[in-house]
């Protein structure tokens, strides 16, 4: 039991992911978090930032362009897995009971976000935890055309993978000592992403309430 808990603790810790598995594990985590509904808890934004930072510090040995390529490809492939999962079995998630790995409310909130932003949810949602995982699944569930889906997915993956990774990389090059303040960086990202998610959900709740009021 202790080994299982340690395993999941490692998967949810960006520093552990990078120090334990390097680029290979980072790539796997990005793929899982962007395509498998039960992996929504995995780190996303700050993992990319810390990966870029680690690359600049020499902790990750591969060149930055190889790192970014792996992240972008993993994000795209993960989304395709999520899309086809949603297309064939996504509707069954609405009947699934809540568990540690799945909360129906995550699906409901993502659907509201998807209804509001349409295909752009696949781009905007890249920068929002949970929505990043469920948006491609919803796209498959509503049978979005694969060509349109591909466009949004590729654009979103490029923006997300390049911007956050290069941000960490160049800050690490300019301020090498920043590597010693990783915990503060993680806290900053958690605060920002949590605020963004809460703000989005509140806006969606207000919109749904307004629609109900207009329908009366």
C-alpha positions as CSV (number, residue, x, y, z in Angstrom):
1,X,0.0,0.0,0.0
2,X,2.8,2.4,0.9
3,X,4.5,1.7,-2.5
4,X,1.2,2.6,-4.3
5,X,0.8,5.8,-2.4
6,X,4.4,6.7,-3.1
7,X,3.9,6.0,-6.8
8,X,0.9,8.4,-7.0
9,X,2.7,10.9,-4.9
10,X,5.6,10.9,-7.5
11,X,3.1,11.3,-10.4
12,X,1.6,14.3,-8.8
13,X,4.9,16.0,-8.0
14,X,6.5,17.8,-10.9
15,X,10.0,17.9,-9.3
16,X,9.8,14.1,-8.7
17,X,8.7,13.5,-12.2
18,X,11.6,15.4,-13.7
19,X,14.3,14.0,-11.3
20,X,13.0,10.4,-11.5
21,X,12.1,9.9,-15.2
22,X,13.4,13.0,-17.0
23,X,12.0,13.9,-20.4
24,X,10.5,10.4,-21.0
25,X,8.3,10.6,-17.9
26,X,7.4,14.2,-18.5
27,X,6.2,13.2,-22.0
28,X,4.2,10.3,-20.6
29,X,2.6,12.5,-18.0
30,X,1.6,15.2,-20.6
31,X,0.1,12.5,-22.8
32,X,-1.9,11.0,-19.9
33,X,-3.1,14.3,-18.4
34,X,-4.4,15.5,-21.8
35,X,-6.1,12.3,-22.8
36,X,-7.1,10.0,-20.0
37,X,-10.0,11.1,-17.9
38,X,-8.7,9.5,-14.7
39,X,-5.4,11.4,-15.0
40,X,-6.9,14.9,-14.5
41,X,-5.0,15.2,-11.2
42,X,-1.6,15.1,-12.8
43,X,0.5,18.3,-13.0
44,X,0.3,20.3,-16.2
45,X,1.2,24.0,-16.5
46,X,3.9,24.1,-13.9
47,X,5.3,20.8,-15.1
48,X,6.0,22.4,-18.4
49,X,7.5,25.4,-16.8
50,X,9.7,23.4,-14.5
51,X,10.7,21.2,-17.5
52,X,11.9,24.3,-19.4
53,X,13.7,25.5,-16.2
54,X,15.3,22.1,-15.7
55,X,16.5,22.1,-19.3
56,X,18.2,25.4,-18.9
57,X,19.9,24.1,-15.7
58,X,21.2,21.0,-17.4
59,X,19.0,18.7,-15.3
60,X,17.3,17.5,-18.5
61,X,20.1,16.9,-21.0
62,X,18.1,17.0,-24.2
63,X,18.1,20.3,-26.3
64,X,15.1,22.6,-25.6
65,X,13.7,22.1,-29.1
66,X,13.6,18.3,-28.6
67,X,11.9,18.8,-25.2
68,X,9.2,21.1,-26.7
69,X,8.7,18.7,-29.6
70,X,8.1,15.8,-27.2
71,X,5.6,17.8,-25.1
72,X,3.7,19.1,-28.1
73,X,3.4,15.7,-29.8
74,X,2.4,14.1,-26.5
75,X,-0.3,16.7,-25.9
76,X,-1.7,16.2,-29.4
77,X,-1.7,12.4,-29.2
78,X,-3.3,12.6,-25.8
79,X,-6.1,14.7,-27.1
80,X,-6.7,12.3,-29.9
81,X,-7.0,9.4,-27.4
82,X,-9.5,11.6,-25.4
83,X,-11.5,12.4,-28.5
84,X,-11.9,8.8,-29.7
85,X,-12.7,7.7,-26.1
86,X,-15.4,10.4,-26.0
87,X,-16.7,9.5,-29.4
88,X,-17.3,5.8,-28.6
89,X,-17.9,5.6,-24.9
90,X,-17.9,9.2,-23.6
91,X,-21.7,9.2,-23.1
92,X,-21.3,6.4,-20.5
93,X,-19.3,8.7,-18.2
94,X,-22.6,10.5,-17.3
95,X,-23.8,7.2,-15.8
96,X,-20.5,6.5,-14.0
97,X,-20.4,6.8,-10.2
98,X,-18.1,9.3,-8.6
99,X,-14.7,7.9,-7.4
100,X,-11.2,9.0,-6.5
101,X,-10.3,9.0,-10.1
102,X,-13.5,10.5,-11.5
103,X,-16.0,13.2,-10.5
104,X,-19.0,13.7,-12.7
105,X,-19.0,17.4,-11.8
106,X,-15.7,17.8,-13.7
107,X,-17.5,16.6,-16.8
108,X,-20.5,18.9,-16.3
109,X,-18.3,21.9,-15.7
110,X,-16.2,21.2,-18.8
111,X,-19.4,20.8,-20.9
112,X,-20.6,24.2,-19.7
113,X,-17.2,25.6,-20.6
114,X,-17.3,23.9,-24.0
115,X,-20.9,25.1,-24.7
116,X,-19.8,28.7,-24.0
117,X,-16.5,28.7,-26.0
118,X,-17.2,26.1,-28.7
119,X,-14.0,24.8,-30.3
120,X,-11.9,27.5,-28.7
121,X,-12.4,25.6,-25.5
122,X,-9.8,23.2,-26.8
123,X,-7.3,26.1,-27.0
124,X,-8.3,28.1,-23.9
125,X,-8.8,24.9,-21.9
126,X,-5.2,23.9,-22.5
127,X,-4.3,26.4,-19.8
128,X,-6.9,25.3,-17.3
129,X,-6.5,22.1,-15.1
130,X,-9.3,19.5,-15.4
131,X,-10.8,21.2,-18.4
132,X,-7.6,20.4,-20.3
133,X,-8.3,16.7,-19.6
134,X,-12.0,16.6,-20.3
135,X,-12.4,19.1,-23.3
136,X,-11.2,16.6,-25.9
137,X,-13.4,13.9,-24.5
138,X,-16.4,16.3,-24.8
139,X,-15.4,17.1,-28.3
140,X,-15.6,13.4,-29.2
141,X,-18.9,13.0,-27.3
142,X,-20.5,15.7,-29.3
143,X,-19.1,14.3,-32.5
144,X,-17.0,17.3,-33.5
145,X,-15.6,16.9,-37.0
146,X,-12.1,15.5,-36.8
147,X,-10.6,18.1,-39.1
148,X,-11.9,20.9,-37.0
149,X,-10.9,19.1,-33.9
150,X,-7.4,18.7,-35.3
151,X,-7.0,22.4,-36.0
152,X,-7.9,23.4,-32.4
153,X,-5.9,20.7,-30.9
154,X,-2.7,21.4,-32.8
155,X,-3.0,25.2,-32.3
156,X,-3.6,24.7,-28.6
157,X,-0.8,22.2,-28.1
158,X,1.7,24.5,-29.8
159,X,0.6,27.6,-27.8
160,X,0.6,25.7,-24.5
161,X,3.7,23.6,-25.0
162,X,5.9,26.3,-26.5
163,X,4.9,29.2,-24.3
164,X,5.2,27.6,-20.8
165,X,8.3,25.5,-21.6
166,X,10.2,28.5,-23.1
167,X,9.1,30.7,-20.3
168,X,10.8,28.4,-17.8
169,X,13.8,27.9,-20.1
170,X,14.6,31.6,-20.7
171,X,13.9,32.6,-17.1
172,X,16.3,29.9,-16.1
173,X,18.9,31.2,-18.5
174,X,18.5,34.8,-17.4
175,X,18.2,34.0,-13.6
176,X,20.0,30.7,-13.0
177,X,19.3,31.0,-9.2
178,X,15.6,30.7,-9.8
179,X,16.1,26.9,-9.8
180,X,16.4,27.2,-6.0
181,X,12.9,28.7,-5.6
182,X,11.0,25.9,-7.3
183,X,8.5,25.5,-4.5
184,X,7.5,29.2,-4.7
185,X,7.0,28.8,-8.5
186,X,4.7,25.8,-8.0
187,X,2.7,27.7,-5.4
188,X,2.4,30.6,-7.8
189,X,1.1,28.4,-10.6
190,X,-1.3,26.6,-8.3
191,X,-2.7,30.0,-7.2
192,X,-3.0,31.3,-10.7
193,X,-4.6,28.2,-12.2
194,X,-7.0,27.7,-9.3
195,X,-8.1,31.3,-9.6
196,X,-8.6,30.9,-13.3
197,X,-10.7,27.8,-12.9
198,X,-12.8,29.3,-10.2
199,X,-13.3,32.4,-12.2
200,X,-14.4,30.4,-15.3
201,X,-16.8,28.3,-13.3
202,X,-18.4,31.3,-11.7
203,X,-18.9,33.0,-15.1
204,X,-20.4,29.8,-16.4
205,X,-22.8,29.6,-13.4
206,X,-23.8,33.2,-13.9
207,X,-24.4,32.5,-17.6
208,X,-26.5,29.4,-16.9
209,X,-28.5,31.4,-14.3
210,X,-29.1,34.2,-16.8
211,X,-30.3,31.8,-19.5
212,X,-32.7,30.2,-17.0
213,X,-34.0,33.7,-16.0
214,X,-34.5,34.6,-19.7
215,X,-36.3,31.4,-20.4
216,X,-39.0,32.1,-17.7
